[in-house]
């Protein structure tokens, strides 16, 4: 299996063996929550939602569009 990045990747699905372009779903991680907490602690509470809106602060989880199998994750 090849490495996946932050954008949809062209790979062969290990589950259904089809040649696919992955679907990417960005999900919050512990790093995202810590960044939001730091913003809150430094009295930037209006900006607390920013880490949840930025894809670069979240994991990019890759899934097969055919069988919905998990392909891999990219974290920056």
PyMOL Python script that loads the backbone (N, CA, C, O; Angstrom):
from pymol import cmd

cmd.read_pdbstr("""\
ATOM      1  N   UNK A   1       0.852  -1.167   0.000  1.00  0.00           N
ATOM      2  CA  UNK A   1       0.000   0.000   0.000  1.00  0.00           C
ATOM      3  C   UNK A   1       0.906   1.242   0.000  1.00  0.00           C
ATOM      4  O   UNK A   1       1.905   1.291   0.718  1.00  0.00           O
ATOM      5  N   UNK A   2       0.551   2.215  -0.796  1.00  0.00           N
ATOM      6  CA  UNK A   2       1.349   3.442  -0.865  1.00  0.00           C
ATOM      7  C   UNK A   2       0.930   4.414   0.228  1.00  0.00           C
ATOM      8  O   UNK A   2      -0.148   4.301   0.810  1.00  0.00           O
ATOM      9  N   UNK A   3       1.799   5.356   0.486  1.00  0.00           N
ATOM     10  CA  UNK A   3       1.521   6.360   1.518  1.00  0.00           C
ATOM     11  C   UNK A   3       0.440   7.319   1.024  1.00  0.00           C
ATOM     12  O   UNK A   3       0.358   7.630  -0.164  1.00  0.00           O
ATOM     13  N   UNK A   4      -0.373   7.774   1.947  1.00  0.00           N
ATOM     14  CA  UNK A   4      -1.419   8.734   1.614  1.00  0.00           C
ATOM     15  C   UNK A   4      -1.029  10.094   2.175  1.00  0.00           C
ATOM     16  O   UNK A   4      -0.289  10.187   3.154  1.00  0.00           O
ATOM     17  N   UNK A   5      -1.531  11.132   1.553  1.00  0.00           N
ATOM     18  CA  UNK A   5      -1.232  12.491   1.977  1.00  0.00           C
ATOM     19  C   UNK A   5      -2.483  13.205   2.434  1.00  0.00           C
ATOM     20  O   UNK A   5      -3.481  12.558   2.754  1.00  0.00           O
ATOM     21  N   UNK A   6      -2.453  14.527   2.473  1.00  0.00           N
ATOM     22  CA  UNK A   6      -3.616  15.279   2.934  1.00  0.00           C
ATOM     23  C   UNK A   6      -4.744  15.346   1.902  1.00  0.00           C
ATOM     24  O   UNK A   6      -5.875  15.690   2.246  1.00  0.00           O
ATOM     25  N   UNK A   7      -4.451  15.025   0.657  1.00  0.00           N
ATOM     26  CA  UNK A   7      -5.446  15.093  -0.428  1.00  0.00           C
ATOM     27  C   UNK A   7      -5.813  13.684  -0.886  1.00  0.00           C
ATOM     28  O   UNK A   7      -5.087  12.735  -0.589  1.00  0.00           O
ATOM     29  N   UNK A   8      -6.937  13.530  -1.610  1.00  0.00           N
ATOM     30  CA  UNK A   8      -7.298  12.210  -2.131  1.00  0.00           C
ATOM     31  C   UNK A   8      -6.141  11.605  -2.928  1.00  0.00           C
ATOM     32  O   UNK A   8      -5.464  12.289  -3.696  1.00  0.00           O
ATOM     33  N   UNK A   9      -5.939  10.307  -2.722  1.00  0.00           N
ATOM     34  CA  UNK A   9      -4.818   9.604  -3.348  1.00  0.00           C
ATOM     35  C   UNK A   9      -5.320   8.481  -4.239  1.00  0.00           C
ATOM     36  O   UNK A   9      -6.371   7.891  -3.988  1.00  0.00           O
ATOM     37  N   UNK A  10      -4.559   8.197  -5.276  1.00  0.00           N
ATOM     38  CA  UNK A  10      -4.880   7.093  -6.181  1.00  0.00           C
ATOM     39  C   UNK A  10      -4.159   5.855  -5.670  1.00  0.00           C
ATOM     40  O   UNK A  10      -2.930   5.804  -5.689  1.00  0.00           O
ATOM     41  N   UNK A  11      -4.909   4.855  -5.212  1.00  0.00           N
ATOM     42  CA  UNK A  11      -4.344   3.627  -4.649  1.00  0.00           C
ATOM     43  C   UNK A  11      -5.190   2.423  -5.035  1.00  0.00           C
ATOM     44  O   UNK A  11      -6.278   2.561  -5.594  1.00  0.00           O
ATOM     45  N   UNK A  12      -4.669   1.244  -4.725  1.00  0.00           N
ATOM     46  CA  UNK A  12      -5.444   0.009  -4.861  1.00  0.00           C
ATOM     47  C   UNK A  12      -5.990  -0.329  -3.484  1.00  0.00           C
ATOM     48  O   UNK A  12      -5.236  -0.434  -2.517  1.00  0.00           O
ATOM     49  N   UNK A  13      -7.291  -0.499  -3.400  1.00  0.00           N
ATOM     50  CA  UNK A  13      -7.937  -0.799  -2.121  1.00  0.00           C
ATOM     51  C   UNK A  13      -7.521  -2.199  -1.654  1.00  0.00           C
ATOM     52  O   UNK A  13      -7.648  -3.164  -2.409  1.00  0.00           O
ATOM     53  N   UNK A  14      -7.023  -2.318  -0.415  1.00  0.00           N
ATOM     54  CA  UNK A  14      -6.629  -3.642   0.078  1.00  0.00           C
ATOM     55  C   UNK A  14      -7.821  -4.556   0.367  1.00  0.00           C
ATOM     56  O   UNK A  14      -7.654  -5.766   0.513  1.00  0.00           O
ATOM     57  N   UNK A  15      -9.003  -3.989   0.447  1.00  0.00           N
ATOM     58  CA  UNK A  15     -10.188  -4.776   0.757  1.00  0.00           C
ATOM     59  C   UNK A  15     -10.880  -5.303  -0.509  1.00  0.00           C
ATOM     60  O   UNK A  15     -11.100  -6.507  -0.642  1.00  0.00           O
ATOM     61  N   UNK A  16     -11.226  -4.390  -1.445  1.00  0.00           N
ATOM     62  CA  UNK A  16     -11.952  -4.818  -2.654  1.00  0.00           C
ATOM     63  C   UNK A  16     -11.042  -4.923  -3.873  1.00  0.00           C
ATOM     64  O   UNK A  16     -11.496  -5.339  -4.939  1.00  0.00           O
ATOM     65  N   UNK A  17      -9.768  -4.556  -3.741  1.00  0.00           N
ATOM     66  CA  UNK A  17      -8.741  -4.660  -4.784  1.00  0.00           C
ATOM     67  C   UNK A  17      -9.033  -3.822  -6.025  1.00  0.00           C
ATOM     68  O   UNK A  17      -8.498  -4.097  -7.099  1.00  0.00           O
ATOM     69  N   UNK A  18      -9.873  -2.807  -5.885  1.00  0.00           N
ATOM     70  CA  UNK A  18     -10.160  -1.911  -7.003  1.00  0.00           C
ATOM     71  C   UNK A  18      -9.138  -0.773  -7.007  1.00  0.00           C
ATOM     72  O   UNK A  18      -8.623  -0.390  -5.956  1.00  0.00           O
ATOM     73  N   UNK A  19      -8.854  -0.245  -8.178  1.00  0.00           N
ATOM     74  CA  UNK A  19      -7.991   0.927  -8.331  1.00  0.00           C
ATOM     75  C   UNK A  19      -8.887   2.141  -8.110  1.00  0.00           C
ATOM     76  O   UNK A  19      -9.775   2.405  -8.920  1.00  0.00           O
ATOM     77  N   UNK A  20      -8.666   2.886  -7.022  1.00  0.00           N
ATOM     78  CA  UNK A  20      -9.596   3.948  -6.615  1.00  0.00           C
ATOM     79  C   UNK A  20      -8.865   5.240  -6.270  1.00  0.00           C
ATOM     80  O   UNK A  20      -7.649   5.256  -6.083  1.00  0.00           O
ATOM     81  N   UNK A  21      -9.634   6.319  -6.190  1.00  0.00           N
ATOM     82  CA  UNK A  21      -9.177   7.574  -5.607  1.00  0.00           C
ATOM     83  C   UNK A  21      -9.893   7.686  -4.269  1.00  0.00           C
ATOM     84  O   UNK A  21     -11.123   7.672  -4.219  1.00  0.00           O
ATOM     85  N   UNK A  22      -9.144   7.796  -3.200  1.00  0.00           N
ATOM     86  CA  UNK A  22      -9.713   7.738  -1.854  1.00  0.00           C
ATOM     87  C   UNK A  22     -10.635   8.916  -1.559  1.00  0.00           C
ATOM     88  O   UNK A  22     -10.480  10.007  -2.108  1.00  0.00           O
ATOM     89  N   UNK A  23     -11.596   8.664  -0.681  1.00  0.00           N
ATOM     90  CA  UNK A  23     -12.413   9.721  -0.093  1.00  0.00           C
ATOM     91  C   UNK A  23     -11.699  10.147   1.187  1.00  0.00           C
ATOM     92  O   UNK A  23     -11.253   9.302   1.963  1.00  0.00           O
ATOM     93  N   UNK A  24     -11.594  11.443   1.404  1.00  0.00           N
ATOM     94  CA  UNK A  24     -10.902  11.950   2.589  1.00  0.00           C
ATOM     95  C   UNK A  24     -11.911  12.583   3.536  1.00  0.00           C
ATOM     96  O   UNK A  24     -12.726  13.417   3.139  1.00  0.00           O
ATOM     97  N   UNK A  25     -11.839  12.169   4.795  1.00  0.00           N
ATOM     98  CA  UNK A  25     -12.677  12.762   5.847  1.00  0.00           C
ATOM     99  C   UNK A  25     -11.724  13.299   6.908  1.00  0.00           C
ATOM    100  O   UNK A  25     -10.910  12.561   7.462  1.00  0.00           O
ATOM    101  N   UNK A  26     -11.837  14.577   7.177  1.00  0.00           N
ATOM    102  CA  UNK A  26     -10.980  15.202   8.183  1.00  0.00           C
ATOM    103  C   UNK A  26     -11.645  15.068   9.544  1.00  0.00           C
ATOM    104  O   UNK A  26     -12.825  15.377   9.708  1.00  0.00           O
ATOM    105  N   UNK A  27     -10.865  14.599  10.522  1.00  0.00           N
ATOM    106  CA  UNK A  27     -11.393  14.376  11.864  1.00  0.00           C
ATOM    107  C   UNK A  27     -10.483  15.015  12.901  1.00  0.00           C
ATOM    108  O   UNK A  27      -9.258  14.969  12.785  1.00  0.00           O
ATOM    109  N   UNK A  28     -11.093  15.609  13.912  1.00  0.00           N
ATOM    110  CA  UNK A  28     -10.342  16.258  14.989  1.00  0.00           C
ATOM    111  C   UNK A  28      -9.556  15.218  15.776  1.00  0.00           C
ATOM    112  O   UNK A  28      -9.993  14.079  15.945  1.00  0.00           O
ATOM    113  N   UNK A  29      -8.389  15.636  16.253  1.00  0.00           N
ATOM    114  CA  UNK A  29      -7.518  14.772  17.045  1.00  0.00           C
ATOM    115  C   UNK A  29      -7.230  15.444  18.380  1.00  0.00           C
ATOM    116  O   UNK A  29      -7.729  16.534  18.660  1.00  0.00           O
ATOM    117  N   UNK A  30      -6.437  14.794  19.183  1.00  0.00           N
ATOM    118  CA  UNK A  30      -6.011  15.385  20.451  1.00  0.00           C
ATOM    119  C   UNK A  30      -5.284  16.698  20.199  1.00  0.00           C
ATOM    120  O   UNK A  30      -5.449  17.658  20.952  1.00  0.00           O
ATOM    121  N   UNK A  31      -4.480  16.742  19.140  1.00  0.00           N
ATOM    122  CA  UNK A  31      -3.753  17.966  18.786  1.00  0.00           C
ATOM    123  C   UNK A  31      -4.736  19.118  18.523  1.00  0.00           C
ATOM    124  O   UNK A  31      -4.480  20.252  18.925  1.00  0.00           O
ATOM    125  N   UNK A  32      -5.836  18.835  17.864  1.00  0.00           N
ATOM    126  CA  UNK A  32      -6.851  19.846  17.586  1.00  0.00           C
ATOM    127  C   UNK A  32      -7.442  20.388  18.883  1.00  0.00           C
ATOM    128  O   UNK A  32      -7.604  21.598  19.045  1.00  0.00           O
ATOM    129  N   UNK A  33      -7.761  19.483  19.802  1.00  0.00           N
ATOM    130  CA  UNK A  33      -8.354  19.894  21.078  1.00  0.00           C
ATOM    131  C   UNK A  33      -7.360  20.708  21.911  1.00  0.00           C
ATOM    132  O   UNK A  33      -7.747  21.681  22.559  1.00  0.00           O
ATOM    133  N   UNK A  34      -6.089  20.319  21.896  1.00  0.00           N
ATOM    134  CA  UNK A  34      -5.070  21.053  22.656  1.00  0.00           C
ATOM    135  C   UNK A  34      -4.887  22.463  22.099  1.00  0.00           C
ATOM    136  O   UNK A  34      -4.750  23.421  22.860  1.00  0.00           O
ATOM    137  N   UNK A  35      -4.886  22.588  20.777  1.00  0.00           N
ATOM    138  CA  UNK A  35      -4.756  23.916  20.170  1.00  0.00           C
ATOM    139  C   UNK A  35      -5.938  24.803  20.553  1.00  0.00           C
ATOM    140  O   UNK A  35      -5.757  25.988  20.832  1.00  0.00           O
ATOM    141  N   UNK A  36      -7.131  24.248  20.568  1.00  0.00           N
ATOM    142  CA  UNK A  36      -8.313  25.018  20.968  1.00  0.00           C
ATOM    143  C   UNK A  36      -8.224  25.412  22.442  1.00  0.00           C
ATOM    144  O   UNK A  36      -8.583  26.532  22.807  1.00  0.00           O
ATOM    145  N   UNK A  37      -7.752  24.503  23.284  1.00  0.00           N
ATOM    146  CA  UNK A  37      -7.593  24.804  24.707  1.00  0.00           C
ATOM    147  C   UNK A  37      -6.571  25.918  24.917  1.00  0.00           C
ATOM    148  O   UNK A  37      -6.788  26.813  25.734  1.00  0.00           O
ATOM    149  N   UNK A  38      -5.454  25.868  24.183  1.00  0.00           N
ATOM    150  CA  UNK A  38      -4.443  26.922  24.298  1.00  0.00           C
ATOM    151  C   UNK A  38      -5.002  28.280  23.883  1.00  0.00           C
ATOM    152  O   UNK A  38      -4.724  29.292  24.527  1.00  0.00           O
ATOM    153  N   UNK A  39      -5.779  28.303  22.823  1.00  0.00           N
ATOM    154  CA  UNK A  39      -6.407  29.557  22.409  1.00  0.00           C
ATOM    155  C   UNK A  39      -7.332  30.090  23.503  1.00  0.00           C
ATOM    156  O   UNK A  39      -7.382  31.293  23.759  1.00  0.00           O
ATOM    157  N   UNK A  40      -8.051  29.190  24.132  1.00  0.00           N
ATOM    158  CA  UNK A  40      -8.957  29.590  25.214  1.00  0.00           C
ATOM    159  C   UNK A  40      -8.169  30.112  26.413  1.00  0.00           C
ATOM    160  O   UNK A  40      -8.543  31.125  27.005  1.00  0.00           O
ATOM    161  N   UNK A  41      -7.087  29.433  26.775  1.00  0.00           N
ATOM    162  CA  UNK A  41      -6.276  29.837  27.923  1.00  0.00           C
ATOM    163  C   UNK A  41      -5.605  31.195  27.725  1.00  0.00           C
ATOM    164  O   UNK A  41      -5.395  31.939  28.683  1.00  0.00           O
ATOM    165  N   UNK A  42      -5.273  31.509  26.478  1.00  0.00           N
ATOM    166  CA  UNK A  42      -4.631  32.788  26.190  1.00  0.00           C
ATOM    167  C   UNK A  42      -5.655  33.867  25.819  1.00  0.00           C
ATOM    168  O   UNK A  42      -5.330  34.847  25.148  1.00  0.00           O
ATOM    169  N   UNK A  43      -6.896  33.665  26.270  1.00  0.00           N
ATOM    170  CA  UNK A  43      -7.991  34.626  26.111  1.00  0.00           C
ATOM    171  C   UNK A  43      -8.323  34.956  24.660  1.00  0.00           C
ATOM    172  O   UNK A  43      -8.785  36.055  24.353  1.00  0.00           O
ATOM    173  N   UNK A  44      -8.087  34.009  23.789  1.00  0.00           N
ATOM    174  CA  UNK A  44      -8.485  34.159  22.378  1.00  0.00           C
ATOM    175  C   UNK A  44      -9.734  33.323  22.142  1.00  0.00           C
ATOM    176  O   UNK A  44      -9.858  32.658  21.114  1.00  0.00           O
ATOM    177  N   UNK A  45     -10.670  33.360  23.107  1.00  0.00           N
ATOM    178  CA  UNK A  45     -11.837  32.489  23.012  1.00  0.00           C
ATOM    179  C   UNK A  45     -12.663  32.677  21.748  1.00  0.00           C
ATOM    180  O   UNK A  45     -13.321  31.722  21.336  1.00  0.00           O
ATOM    181  N   UNK A  46     -12.675  33.868  21.090  1.00  0.00           N
ATOM    182  CA  UNK A  46     -13.423  33.927  19.823  1.00  0.00           C
ATOM    183  C   UNK A  46     -12.795  33.063  18.728  1.00  0.00           C
ATOM    184  O   UNK A  46     -13.457  32.736  17.743  1.00  0.00           O
ATOM    185  N   UNK A  47     -11.527  32.693  18.892  1.00  0.00           N
ATOM    186  CA  UNK A  47     -10.810  31.908  17.883  1.00  0.00           C
ATOM    187  C   UNK A  47     -10.757  30.415  18.205  1.00  0.00           C
ATOM    188  O   UNK A  47     -10.095  29.656  17.497  1.00  0.00           O
ATOM    189  N   UNK A  48     -11.440  29.988  19.255  1.00  0.00           N
ATOM    190  CA  UNK A  48     -11.367  28.590  19.687  1.00  0.00           C
ATOM    191  C   UNK A  48     -11.830  27.626  18.594  1.00  0.00           C
ATOM    192  O   UNK A  48     -11.329  26.504  18.519  1.00  0.00           O
ATOM    193  N   UNK A  49     -12.760  28.031  17.761  1.00  0.00           N
ATOM    194  CA  UNK A  49     -13.280  27.131  16.725  1.00  0.00           C
ATOM    195  C   UNK A  49     -12.347  27.006  15.518  1.00  0.00           C
ATOM    196  O   UNK A  49     -12.546  26.123  14.683  1.00  0.00           O
ATOM    197  N   UNK A  50     -11.345  27.861  15.411  1.00  0.00           N
ATOM    198  CA  UNK A  50     -10.455  27.856  14.236  1.00  0.00           C
ATOM    199  C   UNK A  50      -9.778  26.500  14.009  1.00  0.00           C
ATOM    200  O   UNK A  50      -9.778  26.030  12.872  1.00  0.00           O
ATOM    201  N   UNK A  51      -9.195  25.839  15.031  1.00  0.00           N
ATOM    202  CA  UNK A  51      -8.562  24.540  14.765  1.00  0.00           C
ATOM    203  C   UNK A  51      -9.534  23.486  14.232  1.00  0.00           C
ATOM    204  O   UNK A  51      -9.125  22.560  13.531  1.00  0.00           O
ATOM    205  N   UNK A  52     -10.816  23.626  14.563  1.00  0.00           N
ATOM    206  CA  UNK A  52     -11.808  22.660  14.086  1.00  0.00           C
ATOM    207  C   UNK A  52     -12.242  22.943  12.642  1.00  0.00           C
ATOM    208  O   UNK A  52     -12.872  22.099  12.005  1.00  0.00           O
ATOM    209  N   UNK A  53     -11.906  24.127  12.133  1.00  0.00           N
ATOM    210  CA  UNK A  53     -12.260  24.512  10.769  1.00  0.00           C
ATOM    211  C   UNK A  53     -11.102  24.334   9.794  1.00  0.00           C
ATOM    212  O   UNK A  53     -11.302  24.348   8.579  1.00  0.00           O
ATOM    213  N   UNK A  54      -9.895  24.167  10.324  1.00  0.00           N
ATOM    214  CA  UNK A  54      -8.709  24.054   9.477  1.00  0.00           C
ATOM    215  C   UNK A  54      -8.335  22.586   9.273  1.00  0.00           C
ATOM    216  O   UNK A  54      -8.091  21.865  10.240  1.00  0.00           O
ATOM    217  N   UNK A  55      -8.291  22.147   8.020  1.00  0.00           N
ATOM    218  CA  UNK A  55      -7.928  20.764   7.723  1.00  0.00           C
ATOM    219  C   UNK A  55      -6.512  20.441   8.189  1.00  0.00           C
ATOM    220  O   UNK A  55      -6.225  19.296   8.537  1.00  0.00           O
ATOM    221  N   UNK A  56      -5.626  21.430   8.201  1.00  0.00           N
ATOM    222  CA  UNK A  56      -4.237  21.183   8.594  1.00  0.00           C
ATOM    223  C   UNK A  56      -4.096  20.864  10.081  1.00  0.00           C
ATOM    224  O   UNK A  56      -3.047  20.378  10.503  1.00  0.00           O
ATOM    225  N   UNK A  57      -5.124  21.125  10.876  1.00  0.00           N
ATOM    226  CA  UNK A  57      -5.097  20.819  12.313  1.00  0.00           C
ATOM    227  C   UNK A  57      -5.801  19.498  12.620  1.00  0.00           C
ATOM    228  O   UNK A  57      -5.994  19.154  13.786  1.00  0.00           O
ATOM    229  N   UNK A  58      -6.181  18.766  11.590  1.00  0.00           N
ATOM    230  CA  UNK A  58      -6.929  17.536  11.779  1.00  0.00           C
ATOM    231  C   UNK A  58      -6.281  16.403  10.981  1.00  0.00           C
ATOM    232  O   UNK A  58      -5.492  16.652  10.069  1.00  0.00           O
ATOM    233  N   UNK A  59      -6.616  15.171  11.326  1.00  0.00           N
ATOM    234  CA  UNK A  59      -6.156  14.015  10.546  1.00  0.00           C
ATOM    235  C   UNK A  59      -6.963  13.911   9.261  1.00  0.00           C
ATOM    236  O   UNK A  59      -8.157  14.207   9.239  1.00  0.00           O
ATOM    237  N   UNK A  60      -6.302  13.489   8.197  1.00  0.00           N
ATOM    238  CA  UNK A  60      -6.990  13.194   6.945  1.00  0.00           C
ATOM    239  C   UNK A  60      -7.115  11.677   6.856  1.00  0.00           C
ATOM    240  O   UNK A  60      -6.139  10.992   6.550  1.00  0.00           O
ATOM    241  N   UNK A  61      -8.297  11.151   7.119  1.00  0.00           N
ATOM    242  CA  UNK A  61      -8.543   9.708   7.052  1.00  0.00           C
ATOM    243  C   UNK A  61      -9.036   9.362   5.659  1.00  0.00           C
ATOM    244  O   UNK A  61      -9.964   9.988   5.148  1.00  0.00           O
ATOM    245  N   UNK A  62      -8.411   8.356   5.043  1.00  0.00           N
ATOM    246  CA  UNK A  62      -8.727   7.951   3.673  1.00  0.00           C
ATOM    247  C   UNK A  62      -9.569   6.681   3.685  1.00  0.00           C
ATOM    248  O   UNK A  62      -9.265   5.722   4.394  1.00  0.00           O
ATOM    249  N   UNK A  63     -10.644   6.695   2.878  1.00  0.00           N
ATOM    250  CA  UNK A  63     -11.558   5.566   2.771  1.00  0.00           C
ATOM    251  C   UNK A  63     -11.788   5.214   1.306  1.00  0.00           C
ATOM    252  O   UNK A  63     -11.704   6.077   0.432  1.00  0.00           O
ATOM    253  N   UNK A  64     -12.076   3.948   1.045  1.00  0.00           N
ATOM    254  CA  UNK A  64     -12.403   3.485  -0.301  1.00  0.00           C
ATOM    255  C   UNK A  64     -13.823   3.924  -0.643  1.00  0.00           C
ATOM    256  O   UNK A  64     -14.734   3.708   0.156  1.00  0.00           O
ATOM    257  N   UNK A  65     -14.037   4.541  -1.819  1.00  0.00           N
ATOM    258  CA  UNK A  65     -15.395   4.950  -2.198  1.00  0.00           C
ATOM    259  C   UNK A  65     -16.293   3.768  -2.574  1.00  0.00           C
ATOM    260  O   UNK A  65     -17.517   3.898  -2.577  1.00  0.00           O
ATOM    261  N   UNK A  66     -15.688   2.607  -2.893  1.00  0.00           N
ATOM    262  CA  UNK A  66     -16.480   1.433  -3.291  1.00  0.00           C
ATOM    263  C   UNK A  66     -16.991   0.647  -2.088  1.00  0.00           C
ATOM    264  O   UNK A  66     -18.186   0.372  -1.981  1.00  0.00           O
ATOM    265  N   UNK A  67     -16.081   0.287  -1.183  1.00  0.00           N
ATOM    266  CA  UNK A  67     -16.464  -0.583  -0.064  1.00  0.00           C
ATOM    267  C   UNK A  67     -16.377   0.114   1.286  1.00  0.00           C
ATOM    268  O   UNK A  67     -16.678  -0.496   2.312  1.00  0.00           O
ATOM    269  N   UNK A  68     -15.973   1.380   1.306  1.00  0.00           N
ATOM    270  CA  UNK A  68     -15.863   2.200   2.516  1.00  0.00           C
ATOM    271  C   UNK A  68     -14.833   1.671   3.511  1.00  0.00           C
ATOM    272  O   UNK A  68     -14.908   1.971   4.702  1.00  0.00           O
ATOM    273  N   UNK A  69     -13.872   0.885   3.025  1.00  0.00           N
ATOM    274  CA  UNK A  69     -12.802   0.361   3.890  1.00  0.00           C
ATOM    275  C   UNK A  69     -11.826   1.491   4.227  1.00  0.00           C
ATOM    276  O   UNK A  69     -11.578   2.379   3.411  1.00  0.00           O
ATOM    277  N   UNK A  70     -11.285   1.441   5.431  1.00  0.00           N
ATOM    278  CA  UNK A  70     -10.289   2.419   5.862  1.00  0.00           C
ATOM    279  C   UNK A  70      -8.984   2.091   5.139  1.00  0.00           C
ATOM    280  O   UNK A  70      -8.511   0.955   5.189  1.00  0.00           O
ATOM    281  N   UNK A  71      -8.401   3.092   4.464  1.00  0.00           N
ATOM    282  CA  UNK A  71      -7.152   2.911   3.709  1.00  0.00           C
ATOM    283  C   UNK A  71      -5.953   3.341   4.529  1.00  0.00           C
ATOM    284  O   UNK A  71      -4.946   2.636   4.577  1.00  0.00           O
ATOM    285  N   UNK A  72      -6.053   4.488   5.173  1.00  0.00           N
ATOM    286  CA  UNK A  72      -4.943   5.003   5.969  1.00  0.00           C
ATOM    287  C   UNK A  72      -5.237   6.405   6.437  1.00  0.00           C
ATOM    288  O   UNK A  72      -6.272   6.982   6.103  1.00  0.00           O
ATOM    289  N   UNK A  73      -4.314   6.954   7.219  1.00  0.00           N
ATOM    290  CA  UNK A  73      -4.495   8.306   7.768  1.00  0.00           C
ATOM    291  C   UNK A  73      -3.239   9.108   7.556  1.00  0.00           C
ATOM    292  O   UNK A  73      -2.130   8.574   7.568  1.00  0.00           O
ATOM    293  N   UNK A  74      -3.426  10.402   7.359  1.00  0.00           N
ATOM    294  CA  UNK A  74      -2.322  11.335   7.248  1.00  0.00           C
ATOM    295  C   UNK A  74      -2.484  12.372   8.347  1.00  0.00           C
ATOM    296  O   UNK A  74      -3.539  12.991   8.474  1.00  0.00           O
ATOM    297  N   UNK A  75      -1.439  12.558   9.137  1.00  0.00           N
ATOM    298  CA  UNK A  75      -1.468  13.608  10.157  1.00  0.00           C
ATOM    299  C   UNK A  75      -0.270  14.520   9.936  1.00  0.00           C
ATOM    300  O   UNK A  75       0.851  14.065   9.711  1.00  0.00           O
ATOM    301  N   UNK A  76      -0.535  15.811  10.007  1.00  0.00           N
ATOM    302  CA  UNK A  76       0.556  16.765   9.751  1.00  0.00           C
ATOM    303  C   UNK A  76       1.268  17.144  11.022  1.00  0.00           C
ATOM    304  O   UNK A  76       2.211  17.935  10.990  1.00  0.00           O
TER     305      UNK A  76
END
""", "prot")
cmd.dss("prot")
cmd.show_as("cartoon", "prot")
cmd.util.cbc("prot")
cmd.orient("prot")
